[in-house]
Amino acid sequence: MAKRDFYDVLGVSKGAADDEIKKAYRKKAKELHPDRNANNPESESQFKEANEAYEILKSAEKKAAYDRFGHAAFDGSMGGGGGGRPGQGFGGGDFSSAFSDVFDDLFGDFMGGQRGEGGRRAARGSDLRYNLRVSLDDAFSGMQKTIHVPTAVACSKCEGSGAEGGVEPTSCPTCSGMGKVRAQQGFFTVERTCPTCSGMGQIIKNPCKSCQGAGRVEKDRALNVNIPAGVETGTRIRLAGEGEAGMRGGPPGDLYIFVEVEAHDLFERDSLNLYCRVPVSMAKAALGGAIEVPTIDGGRGRVQIPSGSQSGRQMRLRGKGMPALRGGASGDMFIELAVETPVNLTARQKELLAEFEDLSEDNNPESKTFFSSVKSFWDGMKG
């Protein structure tokens, strides 16, 4: 089958400029790459055809020969040296040479990487993490706190450029400013970070003496952080641009503050709700009555204890819990009773309790039921 016209293969006119040809090939290569066309058996041959066309048309010398003689300039029929070199695939086109021209575009799309020009940009600074401990009271009301963060900041003497006197860096001669170098290994093109500029794409002939060419120096920074009401352990606060300064004028990273809420002496937290264990005397639990309990806002709440209350009984104070982090209703506070057995009794108290015990046969229904079940169990064992 006769070969298609190379200009038609790439979809450009015969007088197309070099940039237009490269752009058309990049588009075709992305569209026809076999990794994107697993269900299209013809994509591989079309991909090879586009590669061969670009290998010819990207070279001014080969393009001129093709414009004059067509395919005959490279198929050996003219008797000259225009044929493909041994080992060149796809009808004489050098796949690795042509494909490497759009290596960054293709694999940047497939793998989420940056474009080939990325080495020219200054490196972004690292993100920082700061662990902040706050009390439950502060988590309830919110607060503003000053924190001190050791970090890298832009060098003031070279204004972050890394060069003495603020002189602009020059393009790296090894990688021509790309920040990476390529090596041919058979069919594949292997790309590595440039060893001369460490991937920056630029070199500094006269480094700044203050920062040794890094463009940044270590320094402690004081930052005011707003802690919103309702934060809980695990809450993450992001401060954009407050991380490490970038290398040689690059953009700064971010600062992430991770909050840890400390345990409280009186309250235990469960999401928006608070729990408070309140001890009451045996007499108060038996007779009932009102008691005052603390609330997280520093106030007092009044709770009515029903007569005959047992340990573990809970009562609710609505709206006395923690506020929601993003506004809205607050949680509740639960009072849990802990009935306390009296200690260090006087002789008179013991006498009164003994008298009470003799008269309280019908006042302890749970004990009566339990021991009745125990008696039945023992009688059954004897039988």
C-alpha positions in Angstrom: 0.0 0.0 0.0 1.3 3.4 -0.9 2.5 5.7 1.9 0.3 8.6 2.8 1.6 12.1 2.4 3.5 13.1 5.6 1.7 16.4 5.8 -1.7 14.7 5.6 -0.6 12.2 8.3 0.0 15.1 10.7 -2.9 17.2 9.4 -0.9 20.3 8.4 -0.3 22.2 5.2 2.9 21.9 3.2 4.0 25.4 4.2 3.5 24.8 7.9 6.0 26.3 10.3 8.2 24.1 12.6 6.1 25.0 15.7 2.9 24.1 13.9 4.4 20.7 12.8 5.6 19.9 16.3 2.2 20.9 17.8 0.4 18.7 15.4 2.7 15.8 16.1 2.3 16.2 19.8 -1.5 16.1 19.4 -1.3 13.0 17.2 1.1 11.2 19.5 -1.2 11.7 22.5 -4.2 10.7 20.5 -2.8 7.6 19.0 -0.5 6.3 21.7 -1.1 2.5 22.2 -1.5 3.0 26.0 -4.6 5.0 25.3 -6.0 2.8 22.6 -5.9 -0.7 24.0 -9.1 -1.6 22.0 -7.9 -0.1 18.7 -5.6 -2.5 16.9 -4.8 0.1 14.2 -3.6 2.7 16.7 0.0 1.3 16.8 0.5 1.4 13.1 -1.0 5.0 12.9 1.3 6.0 15.8 4.3 4.7 14.0 3.2 6.5 10.8 2.9 9.8 12.7 6.3 9.3 14.2 7.9 8.6 10.8 6.3 11.7 9.4 7.5 13.9 12.2 11.0 12.5 12.1 11.3 13.8 8.5 9.4 17.1 8.7 11.1 18.3 11.9 14.5 18.4 10.1 14.9 21.4 7.8 17.3 19.3 5.5 15.0 16.2 5.4 11.9 18.4 5.0 13.4 20.1 2.0 14.3 16.8 0.4 10.8 15.5 1.0 9.2 18.6 -0.4 11.3 18.1 -3.6 11.3 14.3 -4.1 8.5 13.0 -1.8 8.9 9.5 -0.3 11.5 8.6 -2.9 14.1 10.8 -1.1 14.2 8.3 1.7 13.2 4.9 0.3 16.6 4.2 -1.4 15.1 4.4 -5.0 17.2 7.5 -5.8 20.5 5.7 -5.1 21.7 8.3 -2.7 22.3 8.2 1.0 18.9 9.4 1.8 17.6 6.0 3.0 17.1 5.1 6.6 19.9 3.9 8.8 20.0 0.2 9.7 18.0 -0.4 12.8 15.7 2.5 12.3 12.1 1.3 12.7 8.8 2.3 11.2 10.0 2.9 7.6 13.2 4.7 8.4 11.9 7.0 11.1 13.9 7.1 14.3 11.2 6.5 16.9 13.2 7.4 20.0 14.5 10.7 18.5 11.1 11.9 17.4 9.3 10.6 20.5 11.7 12.2 22.9 10.6 15.6 21.6 7.2 15.1 23.2 8.3 12.8 26.0 7.4 15.3 28.7 4.0 16.1 27.3 2.9 12.5 26.9 4.2 11.1 30.2 3.3 14.3 32.0 -0.3 13.5 31.0 -0.2 9.8 31.7 1.6 10.0 35.1 0.5 13.4 36.4 4.0 14.9 36.0 5.0 18.4 35.0 5.8 19.6 31.6 9.4 19.6 30.3 9.8 23.3 31.0 9.3 22.5 34.7 13.1 22.5 35.4 13.2 26.2 34.6 10.9 27.1 37.5 12.3 27.7 41.0 11.5 24.9 43.4 8.5 25.3 45.7 9.2 25.3 49.4 8.2 22.4 51.6 5.0 22.2 53.6 5.4 22.3 57.4 3.5 20.6 60.2 3.0 22.1 63.7 1.4 20.2 66.5 -0.6 22.5 68.8 -2.0 21.4 72.2 -5.0 23.4 73.5 -7.1 23.0 76.6 -10.8 21.9 76.4 -11.8 25.4 77.7 -9.9 27.0 74.8 -11.4 24.5 72.4 -14.9 25.6 73.7 -14.4 29.3 73.4 -11.9 29.6 70.6 -8.7 31.6 70.9 -5.9 33.4 69.1 -2.4 32.0 69.9 1.1 33.0 68.9 3.2 30.1 67.8 6.9 30.1 66.9 7.9 28.0 63.9 11.5 27.3 62.9 11.5 27.5 59.1 13.4 28.6 56.0 12.7 32.2 54.9 13.8 34.1 51.8 17.3 35.6 52.2 17.1 39.3 52.6 20.5 40.1 51.2 20.0 38.5 47.8 16.2 38.8 47.9 15.8 35.0 47.4 17.8 34.8 44.2 20.8 33.0 45.7 23.2 35.2 43.8 25.5 37.9 45.3 24.0 41.3 44.7 20.8 39.9 43.3 22.4 39.0 39.9 20.1 36.8 37.9 21.2 33.1 37.6 22.4 31.9 34.2 21.0 28.9 32.3 22.8 25.6 33.1 25.1 24.7 30.2 24.7 20.9 30.8 20.9 20.7 30.4 20.3 24.0 28.6 18.0 25.1 31.4 15.7 22.1 31.3 16.8 20.8 34.7 17.2 17.2 33.3 19.3 15.3 30.9 18.4 12.5 28.6 20.3 9.3 27.7 19.5 6.9 24.9 19.2 3.3 26.0 18.2 1.3 23.0 14.6 1.9 22.2 13.9 4.0 25.2 14.9 7.5 26.3 15.9 7.7 30.0 15.5 11.1 31.7 17.5 12.0 34.8 17.9 15.1 37.0 20.8 17.3 35.8 23.8 16.6 38.0 25.2 20.1 37.4 22.3 22.2 38.5 20.4 19.5 40.6 17.3 20.0 38.5 17.0 23.8 38.9 17.9 24.5 35.3 20.1 27.4 36.4 23.5 27.9 38.0 24.8 30.8 40.1 28.4 31.9 39.3 28.7 34.1 42.4 26.6 32.6 45.2 25.3 34.8 48.0 27.6 34.6 51.0 24.6 34.8 53.5 22.7 31.8 52.1 25.4 30.1 50.1 23.3 30.3 47.0 20.2 28.6 48.4 18.2 31.8 48.4 16.9 31.1 51.9 18.1 31.0 55.5 16.9 29.3 58.7 14.9 31.5 61.0 12.2 31.3 63.8 9.0 32.9 62.8 6.2 34.1 65.2 2.7 33.6 63.7 -0.7 34.5 65.1 -3.1 31.6 64.7 -6.8 31.8 65.1 -8.2 28.6 66.7 -11.9 28.5 66.1 -14.4 27.4 68.7 -15.3 23.7 68.5 -11.9 22.3 67.4 -11.2 18.7 68.4 -8.2 16.4 68.3 -7.3 15.8 64.7 -8.6 19.2 63.4 -6.2 20.5 60.7 -5.7 24.2 60.1 -4.0 25.3 56.8 -2.0 28.5 56.6 -1.3 29.0 52.9 2.1 30.3 52.1 3.4 30.1 55.6 5.7 27.1 55.1 9.3 27.0 53.9 10.4 29.6 51.4 11.2 28.1 48.0 14.7 27.7 46.6 16.0 30.7 44.8 12.8 32.7 44.8 10.4 29.8 44.5 6.9 30.0 46.0 6.6 29.1 49.7 5.0 26.0 51.0 2.0 25.8 53.4 1.9 25.4 57.2 -0.5 22.8 58.6 -1.4 23.0 62.2 -2.7 19.8 63.8 -4.7 20.4 66.9 -4.7 18.1 70.0 -7.2 18.9 72.8 -6.0 18.0 76.2 -8.0 16.0 78.8 -10.0 18.0 81.3 -10.3 17.4 85.1 -14.1 17.6 85.2 -15.4 16.9 81.7 -15.0 14.1 79.2 -15.7 14.9 75.6 -17.4 12.7 72.9 -17.7 14.8 69.7 -20.1 17.6 70.6 -21.3 16.1 73.9 -19.7 16.4 77.3 -19.9 14.0 80.3 -19.5 14.9 83.9 -19.4 12.3 86.7 -20.9 13.8 89.9 -20.7 12.0 93.2 -23.8 12.2 95.5 -24.3 11.0 99.0 -26.3 7.9 99.7 -28.9 9.9 101.5 -29.3 12.4 98.6 -29.6 9.6 96.1 -32.3 8.0 98.2 -34.3 11.1 99.1 -33.7 13.0 95.9 -33.2 16.7 95.6 -31.5 19.5 93.6 -27.7 19.7 93.1 -25.5 22.3 91.3 -23.0 21.1 88.6 -20.3 23.0 86.7 -20.7 23.8 83.0 -17.8 24.2 80.4 -18.6 27.9 80.0 -17.7 28.5 83.7 -21.3 28.7 84.8 -23.5 26.5 87.0 -26.3 24.2 86.1 -29.1 23.0 88.4 -30.1 19.3 88.2 -33.0 17.6 90.1 -32.1 14.1 91.3 -35.1 11.8 91.4 -35.5 9.9 94.7 -34.1 6.4 94.6 -31.4 7.2 92.0 -28.7 4.6 91.4 -25.1 5.0 90.4 -24.7 5.4 86.6 -28.0 7.2 86.2 -27.6 10.1 83.6 -29.4 13.4 83.3 -29.1 15.8 80.4 -28.5 19.5 80.2 -29.4 20.5 76.7 -27.1 22.9 74.8 -24.4 22.8 77.4 -21.9 20.8 75.4 -19.3 21.8 72.8 -20.1 24.2 69.9 -20.1 22.8 66.4 -16.8 23.7 64.5 -18.6 25.4 61.6 -21.4 27.0 63.6 -24.9 25.8 64.4 -26.2 24.1 67.5 -24.1 22.9 70.4 -24.0 19.5 71.9 -25.4 18.5 75.3 -24.0 17.8 78.7 -24.7 14.6 80.5 -24.5 14.3 84.3 -23.7 10.8 85.5 -24.4 10.0 89.2 -22.0 8.2 91.3 -23.7 7.2 94.6 -21.0 7.4 97.3 -20.9 5.0 100.3 -20.1 6.9 103.5 -16.8 6.3 105.3 -15.3 7.1 108.7 -18.7 6.7 110.4 -19.2 7.7 114.1 -20.8 5.3 116.6 -24.1 7.1 116.3 -24.1 7.0 112.5 -23.4 3.2 112.6 -26.2 2.8 115.1 -28.6 4.7 112.9 -27.5 2.8 109.7 -28.0 -0.6 111.5 -31.5 0.5 112.6 -32.2 1.6 109.0 -30.9 -1.7 107.7 -33.4 -3.6 109.9 -36.2 -1.5 108.6 -35.3 -1.6 104.9 -36.3 -5.1 103.9 -38.7 -3.7 101.2 -36.5 -0.8 100.2 -33.9 -2.7 98.1 -35.8 -4.4 95.3 -32.8 -5.2 93.2 -31.0 -6.9 96.1 -34.2 -8.9 97.0 -34.6 -10.1 93.4 -30.9 -11.1 93.1 -30.7 -13.1 96.2 -34.0 -14.8 95.5 -32.5 -15.9 92.2 -29.4 -17.1 94.0 -31.5 -19.2 96.4 -33.3 -20.8 93.5 -30.0 -21.6 91.9 -28.6 -23.2 95.0 -31.8 -25.2 95.6 -31.6 -26.5 92.0 -28.0 -27.5 92.4 -29.0 -29.6 95.5 -31.8 -31.3 93.6 
